[in-house]
Each structure stands twice: as structure tokens, then as C-alpha cells.
């Protein structure tokens, strides 16, 4: 049941994340083919078309297929922490749990480094959560600062 709840939270929070897609929002044959359509099926088909033929990669390097590399890439992971702040803080307090693992996965932390991530977060609970009123942005900023200072985890933050 906890896994279903975590999956639902991740799905809901990912729908609130906005990012400039690699190559731009209209990049690739899939986007051209399904232009004007909306919904999961059309997005899936466009993504599959782009992914299987590699045409968006070609478009980015050649400036064709509606692709451009002038946009700034972003990541909406803060929305995920906001959506599960209570679960995340509880997991950080004990040093393990599904919300803590979900955040580690969102940062792209390799499976072999997740124990170090959990340990770092747990050992710095007071830094991450200095008060009841701490915001997700503050938690993420503190977490990233701690990760940058850690030799093993610094590779996961820019």
C-alpha cells in the first residue's frame, strides 16, 4: 500500500513540474506528426516516435525538426518534495523509507550510493528541518548544499 501511495504522490507531483524539454517543446518528428493533439496517448506516441528513430537528437545537432538547444533545461523536483514533505521528513528522521528513496531516485543517485544519501540526510536532519515552518525550497537548497560538500554525493548535484 505504501508503494502505491508513493507512486501516486510521484505521479501527481510530476504533473506539476514544468521543464523545457531537451531540444525544445516542439522537437522531433513525433511532435510534428501529432501536432495539435493532447492527452497521454498522443504524448506517448510522439515520445516513442522521437525515441525510436533518434530524430530529435539529429534535429538538435542540425537545427532541424523543430529543435533548438537555446532553451534552458530545468527540473521540477522541488514540487515532489513539496508534495511529500511530511513523509520525507519522517523518513529523514529515521534514515530510511520510500519518500527518502524517491527523492534519491529523482536526483539520479545510483543504487549503491543511496545508503550514503540516506545517512547524510539523517545525520543532518536539524540542518534540513530547522523548524516546523521550513519550506520545500529551503529543504532542497540545504540538501543540495550538503550533497555538494560530500565527496561521494557531489556528483549528483550541479
C-alpha positions as CSV (number, residue, x, y, z in Angstrom):
1,X,0.0,0.0,0.0
2,X,2.9,2.4,0.8
3,X,4.4,1.8,-2.6
4,X,1.1,2.6,-4.3
5,X,0.9,5.8,-2.2
6,X,4.4,6.8,-3.1
7,X,3.8,6.1,-6.8
8,X,0.6,8.2,-6.6
9,X,2.5,11.1,-5.0
10,X,5.3,10.9,-7.6
11,X,2.8,10.9,-10.4
12,X,0.8,13.8,-9.0
13,X,3.9,15.9,-8.3
14,X,5.4,15.2,-11.7
15,X,2.3,16.6,-13.4
16,X,3.0,19.9,-11.7
17,X,6.6,20.1,-12.9
18,X,7.3,22.3,-15.9
19,X,10.5,22.0,-17.9
20,X,12.0,22.9,-21.2
21,X,12.3,19.6,-23.0
22,X,15.7,18.7,-24.4
23,X,15.7,20.2,-27.9
24,X,12.6,22.3,-27.1
25,X,9.0,21.6,-26.7
26,X,8.3,21.0,-30.4
27,X,11.3,19.0,-31.2
28,X,11.2,15.8,-33.3
29,X,9.1,14.0,-35.9
30,X,6.7,12.7,-33.2
31,X,5.8,16.3,-32.2
32,X,5.3,17.2,-35.9
33,X,3.3,14.1,-36.6
34,X,0.9,14.5,-33.6
35,X,0.9,18.4,-33.6
36,X,-2.3,19.8,-32.0
37,X,-3.2,16.5,-30.2
38,X,-3.3,16.2,-26.5
39,X,-3.6,13.5,-23.9
40,X,-1.4,10.7,-22.7
41,X,-1.8,8.5,-25.8
42,X,-0.6,11.2,-28.2
43,X,2.3,12.3,-25.9
44,X,3.3,8.7,-25.6
45,X,3.2,8.1,-29.3
46,X,5.2,11.3,-30.0
47,X,7.8,10.4,-27.4
48,X,8.1,6.9,-28.8
49,X,8.4,8.2,-32.4
50,X,11.2,10.5,-31.3
51,X,12.9,8.0,-29.1
52,X,13.0,5.1,-31.6
53,X,14.2,7.0,-34.6
54,X,16.7,9.3,-32.8
55,X,15.4,12.2,-34.9
56,X,15.2,14.7,-32.1
57,X,19.0,14.2,-31.4
58,X,19.7,14.8,-35.1
59,X,17.4,17.8,-35.0
60,X,19.3,19.3,-32.0
61,X,22.6,19.0,-33.7
62,X,21.4,20.2,-37.1
63,X,18.8,22.7,-36.0
64,X,16.1,20.9,-37.9
65,X,12.9,19.0,-37.0
66,X,11.7,22.0,-34.9
67,X,14.6,21.5,-32.5
68,X,16.7,24.1,-30.8
69,X,19.3,24.0,-28.0
70,X,18.8,27.6,-26.9
71,X,16.3,26.8,-24.1
72,X,17.4,26.3,-20.5
73,X,16.8,22.9,-19.1
74,X,15.0,22.8,-15.7
75,X,14.0,20.2,-13.2
76,X,10.8,20.3,-11.2
77,X,12.0,18.1,-8.3
78,X,11.1,20.7,-5.7
79,X,7.5,20.0,-6.5
80,X,8.0,16.4,-5.5
81,X,9.5,17.3,-2.1
82,X,6.6,19.8,-1.6
83,X,4.1,17.1,-2.3
84,X,5.5,14.7,0.2
85,X,7.2,16.9,2.8
86,X,5.7,15.1,5.8
87,X,6.7,11.7,4.6
88,X,10.1,12.9,3.5
89,X,10.9,14.5,6.9
90,X,9.7,11.3,8.7
91,X,12.0,9.2,6.5
92,X,14.9,11.5,7.0
93,X,14.4,11.3,10.8
94,X,14.7,7.5,10.8
95,X,17.2,7.4,7.9
96,X,15.2,5.2,5.6
97,X,11.9,4.9,3.8
98,X,10.1,5.2,0.5
99,X,9.9,9.0,0.3
100,X,13.7,9.3,1.0
101,X,14.3,6.7,-1.7
102,X,12.0,8.5,-4.1
103,X,14.0,11.7,-3.6
104,X,17.3,9.9,-4.1
105,X,15.9,8.4,-7.4
106,X,14.7,11.8,-8.5
107,X,18.3,13.1,-8.1
108,X,19.6,10.1,-10.1
109,X,21.5,8.7,-7.2
110,X,22.8,5.3,-8.1
111,X,21.5,2.4,-6.0
112,X,25.0,1.8,-4.4
113,X,25.1,5.4,-3.2
114,X,21.6,5.6,-1.7
115,X,22.6,4.4,1.7
116,X,25.2,7.2,1.8
117,X,22.4,9.7,0.8
118,X,20.1,8.4,3.5
119,X,22.9,8.6,6.1
120,X,23.8,12.2,5.0
121,X,20.2,13.3,5.2
122,X,19.6,11.5,8.6
123,X,22.8,12.9,10.2
124,X,21.8,16.4,9.1
125,X,18.1,16.3,10.0
126,X,18.4,19.5,12.1
127,X,20.0,21.3,9.1
128,X,17.4,20.2,6.7
129,X,14.4,20.8,9.0
130,X,15.5,23.6,11.4
131,X,11.8,24.5,12.2
132,X,8.3,23.4,11.6
133,X,7.8,26.2,9.1
134,X,10.7,25.2,6.8
135,X,9.7,25.2,3.1
136,X,10.4,22.6,0.5
137,X,12.7,25.1,-1.4
138,X,14.7,25.6,1.8
139,X,15.0,21.8,2.4
140,X,16.1,21.2,-1.2
141,X,18.6,24.1,-1.0
142,X,20.1,22.7,2.2
143,X,20.1,19.1,0.9
144,X,21.9,20.1,-2.3
145,X,24.4,22.2,-0.3
146,X,25.1,19.1,1.9
147,X,25.4,16.9,-1.2
148,X,27.9,19.3,-2.9
149,X,30.1,19.2,0.2
150,X,30.1,15.3,0.2
151,X,32.7,13.7,-1.9
152,X,30.6,10.7,-2.7
153,X,27.3,12.6,-3.5
154,X,28.6,15.7,-5.1
155,X,28.5,14.1,-8.5
156,X,24.7,14.2,-8.3
157,X,24.2,18.0,-8.0
158,X,25.5,20.7,-10.2
